[in-house]
């Protein structure tokens, strides 16, 4: 009887936190950082393994990058003063990389996560961000091929990191990559078999750059330069300021001997010296470009922000159809520095085309194929009198000539047969 009573008392003393309770927690890796110094932020969701991610565009003072997320489950039991508590977690943890773009007391605003149809906000968090001090022997430069350009005109922006000391872990932060007024595409350096240049991958947010590493002299001291470049197309007019970029790295200040262990032996791949490092943040100067509208005078009706020098080719498949059958029109643009987001020609404004073909207004984004941008669109002949797909026009603004030009494709001969109408007599013979 006493034994049963003891079990009853023990059961009463157990407090269980259910795994089905829904909660959201923001976990910040650091409360104090420098401008440009990356830190990790986790969003821990209890009660769902597939929550809807928050809108991170509301985070204005930090650059954010989604690192990854995965479902997690765990449980633990604690006993305090004879009282047993079981805590369980069954949910999802998402990890983000944050970088502050300015100094001051900055806020991570409440983030809204949708969990099982219910919207839950995280608590806001304040992060104290300090300015970056001057660092000798290091420099970060942002260079632009043009300080003034037109909407739609590709320019080349190059990022160069100079270093005269040994470092570990280079981490770039380029806030301007999140500017919706600009479109970006990495540019790879041509490999030169006559130099000893080395190439390395640099990941910045959603972009991957093929960087070039080589020997240089920086402020009279021998060192290295790591550089990469991108094509940038402005999508809006006016002055566009590129926020200051930063690079974080660990400078090797010396070495200390590791504690002796058999596994420190080189035979096991170990090292007997351990690097002593110091974290530094290197800022760049700001960069601005002045973006102008192309002139209204002489602007063609079907102009779609193509600036530079362009060529256009077209292909059609099939070339023999019935009236109303789909024809896949492939359009290949070449010439200037082209981005994946190069706008398409406005087919629905091509008077010779829409006169004889049904042409949708929407067209899928182009694909970069060997430096050319390829678009596909389905068109349909309206009558059997159609003999060809007319030349497709691509108006563009030639910066050097200062005027609009029109590139044209070749006409494509096609055969269009009348659609057969099935009569009652035809149906009886079926």
FENFEN-V75003 format. One record per residue. RES is the residue in three letters. PHI is phi in whole degrees, 0 to 359 (999 if undefined). OMEGA is omega in whole degrees, -180 to 180 (999 if undefined). Layout:
[[RES & PHI & OMEGA] [RES & PHI & OMEGA]]
This chain:
[[UNK & 999 & 177] [UNK & 299 & -179] [UNK & 297 & 179] [UNK & 297 & -179] [UNK & 295 & 179] [UNK & 296 & 178] [UNK & 297 & -179] [UNK & 299 & 179] [UNK & 295 & 180] [UNK & 297 & 179] [UNK & 297 & 179] [UNK & 295 & -175] [UNK & 275 & -178] [UNK & 270 & 176] [UNK & 249 & -176] [UNK & 248 & 173] [UNK & 267 & -173] [UNK & 293 & 177] [UNK & 289 & -177] [UNK & 276 & 177] [UNK & 297 & -178] [UNK & 262 & 178] [UNK & 207 & 178] [UNK & 226 & -178] [UNK & 228 & 176] [UNK & 261 & -178] [UNK & 246 & -176] [UNK & 254 & -176] [UNK & 292 & -178] [UNK & 220 & 176] [UNK & 259 & -179] [UNK & 218 & -178] [UNK & 219 & 173] [UNK & 258 & 175] [UNK & 303 & 179] [UNK & 88 & -179] [UNK & 273 & -179] [UNK & 286 & 173] [UNK & 214 & -174] [UNK & 263 & 175] [UNK & 232 & 179] [UNK & 247 & 172] [UNK & 248 & -176] [UNK & 255 & -177] [UNK & 251 & 178] [UNK & 258 & 176] [UNK & 108 & 177] [UNK & 205 & 177] [UNK & 261 & 179] [UNK & 216 & 178] [UNK & 287 & 176] [UNK & 271 & -174] [UNK & 297 & 179] [UNK & 286 & 175] [UNK & 278 & -175] [UNK & 278 & 180] [UNK & 292 & 179] [UNK & 283 & 178] [UNK & 276 & -171] [UNK & 271 & -172] [UNK & 269 & -178] [UNK & 229 & 166] [UNK & 276 & -177] [UNK & 235 & 177] [UNK & 226 & 177] [UNK & 284 & -179] [UNK & 272 & 180] [UNK & 160 & 179] [UNK & 208 & 180] [UNK & 199 & 175] [UNK & 295 & 178] [UNK & 220 & 176] [UNK & 218 & 175] [UNK & 200 & 178] [UNK & 212 & 179] [UNK & 214 & 179] [UNK & 233 & 176] [UNK & 235 & 178] [UNK & 235 & 179] [UNK & 233 & -179] [UNK & 54 & 178] [UNK & 80 & -180] [UNK & 258 & -176] [UNK & 267 & 177] [UNK & 237 & 177] [UNK & 251 & 179] [UNK & 243 & 180] [UNK & 232 & 178] [UNK & 231 & 177] [UNK & 222 & -174] [UNK & 191 & -170] [UNK & 215 & 177] [UNK & 234 & 178] [UNK & 250 & -178] [UNK & 243 & 178] [UNK & 236 & 173] [UNK & 258 & 179] [UNK & 251 & 173] [UNK & 221 & 179] [UNK & 286 & -178] [UNK & 262 & 179] [UNK & 205 & -179] [UNK & 266 & 179] [UNK & 120 & 176] [UNK & 269 & -173] [UNK & 259 & -177] [UNK & 248 & 164] [UNK & 274 & -173] [UNK & 290 & 175] [UNK & 303 & 179] [UNK & 253 & -176] [UNK & 262 & 178] [UNK & 242 & 177] [UNK & 267 & -177] [UNK & 236 & 179] [UNK & 53 & 178] [UNK & 80 & -179] [UNK & 246 & -179] [UNK & 268 & -179] [UNK & 234 & 180] [UNK & 258 & 171] [UNK & 281 & 175] [UNK & 286 & 176] [UNK & 293 & 179] [UNK & 227 & 177] [UNK & 263 & 178] [UNK & 236 & 178] [UNK & 273 & -175] [UNK & 242 & -178] [UNK & 259 & 176] [UNK & 291 & 180] [UNK & 264 & 177] [UNK & 280 & 180] [UNK & 289 & -178] [UNK & 233 & 180] [UNK & 283 & 175] [UNK & 86 & 180] [UNK & 223 & 177] [UNK & 204 & 178] [UNK & 230 & -175] [UNK & 238 & 174] [UNK & 244 & -176] [UNK & 245 & 178] [UNK & 240 & 179] [UNK & 292 & -180] [UNK & 216 & 174] [UNK & 264 & 178] [UNK & 219 & -178] [UNK & 204 & 179] [UNK & 254 & 173] [UNK & 303 & 179] [UNK & 89 & -179] [UNK & 273 & 180] [UNK & 290 & 171] [UNK & 238 & -179] [UNK & 251 & 176] [UNK & 247 & -178] [UNK & 242 & 178] [UNK & 250 & -177] [UNK & 232 & 177] [UNK & 251 & 179] [UNK & 260 & 178] [UNK & 215 & -179] [UNK & 243 & 177] [UNK & 227 & 180] [UNK & 288 & -179] [UNK & 228 & 174] [UNK & 231 & 172] [UNK & 66 & 178] [UNK & 270 & -175] [UNK & 228 & -177] [UNK & 273 & 172] [UNK & 229 & -179] [UNK & 239 & -177] [UNK & 302 & -176] [UNK & 292 & 177] [UNK & 294 & 179] [UNK & 265 & -178] [UNK & 282 & -178] [UNK & 291 & 179] [UNK & 277 & -177] [UNK & 232 & 174] [UNK & 241 & -172] [UNK & 236 & 172] [UNK & 208 & -180] [UNK & 299 & 175] [UNK & 240 & 179] [UNK & 271 & 175] [UNK & 286 & 176] [UNK & 288 & 180] [UNK & 286 & -179] [UNK & 244 & -176] [UNK & 288 & -178] [UNK & 266 & 180] [UNK & 243 & 178] [UNK & 259 & -179] [UNK & 297 & 177] [UNK & 251 & -179] [UNK & 241 & -180] [UNK & 214 & 178] [UNK & 274 & 175] [UNK & 237 & 179] [UNK & 260 & 177] [UNK & 229 & -177] [UNK & 60 & -179] [UNK & 273 & -176] [UNK & 256 & 175] [UNK & 236 & -177] [UNK & 248 & 173] [UNK & 268 & -174] [UNK & 271 & 179] [UNK & 250 & -180] [UNK & 241 & -178] [UNK & 206 & -179] [UNK & 283 & 177] [UNK & 215 & 168] [UNK & 247 & -180] [UNK & 241 & -178] [UNK & 54 & 176] [UNK & 81 & -178] [UNK & 243 & 178] [UNK & 291 & -180] [UNK & 194 & -179] [UNK & 238 & 171] [UNK & 230 & 173] [UNK & 249 & -176] [UNK & 222 & 175] [UNK & 211 & -175] [UNK & 220 & -177] [UNK & 211 & 170] [UNK & 273 & -179] [UNK & 235 & 177] [UNK & 241 & 176] [UNK & 287 & -178] [UNK & 252 & -178] [UNK & 217 & -179] [UNK & 267 & 180] [UNK & 107 & 178] [UNK & 278 & 178] [UNK & 244 & 178] [UNK & 266 & 173] [UNK & 272 & 179] [UNK & 301 & -180] [UNK & 305 & 177] [UNK & 270 & 176] [UNK & 220 & 171] [UNK & 225 & 178] [UNK & 254 & 178] [UNK & 201 & 178] [UNK & 253 & 179] [UNK & 276 & 179] [UNK & 280 & -178] [UNK & 265 & -179] [UNK & 165 & -178] [UNK & 222 & 173] [UNK & 227 & -179] [UNK & 287 & 176] [UNK & 282 & 173] [UNK & 297 & -175] [UNK & 293 & 178] [UNK & 208 & 178] [UNK & 301 & -177] [UNK & 279 & 173] [UNK & 282 & -180] [UNK & 298 & 179] [UNK & 306 & 178] [UNK & 302 & -180] [UNK & 264 & -180] [UNK & 81 & -177] [UNK & 272 & 177] [UNK & 234 & -180] [UNK & 269 & 178] [UNK & 243 & 178] [UNK & 240 & -177] [UNK & 290 & 172] [UNK & 258 & -172] [UNK & 240 & 176] [UNK & 228 & 179] [UNK & 286 & 175] [UNK & 230 & 176] [UNK & 236 & -178] [UNK & 248 & -180] [UNK & 267 & 173] [UNK & 254 & 168] [UNK & 285 & 178] [UNK & 285 & 180] [UNK & 228 & 178] [UNK & 228 & 172] [UNK & 230 & 178] [UNK & 256 & -174] [UNK & 253 & -178] [UNK & 251 & 171] [UNK & 282 & 172] [UNK & 292 & -174] [UNK & 298 & 176] [UNK & 284 & -179] [UNK & 294 & 178] [UNK & 81 & -179] [UNK & 287 & 179] [UNK & 295 & -178] [UNK & 297 & -177] [UNK & 262 & 175] [UNK & 288 & -177] [UNK & 223 & 173] [UNK & 62 & 173] [UNK & 264 & -178] [UNK & 235 & -178] [UNK & 132 & 175] [UNK & 229 & -172] [UNK & 233 & 168] [UNK & 233 & -178] [UNK & 222 & 175] [UNK & 229 & 179] [UNK & 225 & 175] [UNK & 227 & 178] [UNK & 226 & -180] [UNK & 210 & -4] [UNK & 278 & 180] [UNK & 257 & 173] [UNK & 234 & -175] [UNK & 216 & 167] [UNK & 267 & 176] [UNK & 303 & 177] [UNK & 89 & 178] [UNK & 289 & 180] [UNK & 289 & 174] [UNK & 237 & 178] [UNK & 273 & 178] [UNK & 263 & 178] [UNK & 258 & -177] [UNK & 242 & -178] [UNK & 243 & 177] [UNK & 257 & 178] [UNK & 216 & 177] [UNK & 126 & -176] [UNK & 290 & 173] [UNK & 297 & -173] [UNK & 249 & 178] [UNK & 253 & 176] [UNK & 300 & -179] [UNK & 264 & 175] [UNK & 304 & -177] [UNK & 292 & -180] [UNK & 278 & 169] [UNK & 293 & -179] [UNK & 277 & -176] [UNK & 296 & -177] [UNK & 289 & 176] [UNK & 253 & 178] [UNK & 271 & -170] [UNK & 300 & -179] [UNK & 292 & -179] [UNK & 279 & -175] [UNK & 288 & 178] [UNK & 290 & -175] [UNK & 236 & -178] [UNK & 225 & 170] [UNK & 275 & -174] [UNK & 232 & 176] [UNK & 295 & 177] [UNK & 282 & -178] [UNK & 279 & 176] [UNK & 217 & -178] [UNK & 292 & 177] [UNK & 301 & 180] [UNK & 284 & 178] [UNK & 244 & 180] [UNK & 278 & 180] [UNK & 237 & 179] [UNK & 55 & 177] [UNK & 87 & 175] [UNK & 259 & 177] [UNK & 254 & -173] [UNK & 246 & 175] [UNK & 245 & 173] [UNK & 230 & 179] [UNK & 213 & 177] [UNK & 266 & 176] [UNK & 235 & -178] [UNK & 223 & 178] [UNK & 292 & -177] [UNK & 271 & -180] [UNK & 218 & 178] [UNK & 277 & 178] [UNK & 275 & -179] [UNK & 290 & -179] [UNK & 249 & -177] [UNK & 200 & 167] [UNK & 272 & -174] [UNK & 293 & 176] [UNK & 303 & 176] [UNK & 268 & -178] [UNK & 264 & 174] [UNK & 231 & 176] [UNK & 290 & 176] [UNK & 216 & 179] [UNK & 261 & 180] [UNK & 275 & -176] [UNK & 296 & -177] [UNK & 293 & 180] [UNK & 276 & -180] [UNK & 70 & 180] [UNK & 207 & 179] [UNK & 278 & 174] [UNK & 234 & 179] [UNK & 230 & 172] [UNK & 271 & -178] [UNK & 230 & 173] [UNK & 274 & 175] [UNK & 279 & 174] [UNK & 295 & -180] [UNK & 244 & 178] [UNK & 294 & 177] [UNK & 222 & 176] [UNK & 244 & -180] [UNK & 242 & -179] [UNK & 264 & 178] [UNK & 294 & 177] [UNK & 287 & -178] [UNK & 286 & 178] [UNK & 266 & -178] [UNK & 276 & 179] [UNK & 269 & 177] [UNK & 298 & -180] [UNK & 296 & 178] [UNK & 296 & -179] [UNK & 294 & 179] [UNK & 293 & -179] [UNK & 276 & -179] [UNK & 284 & 999]]
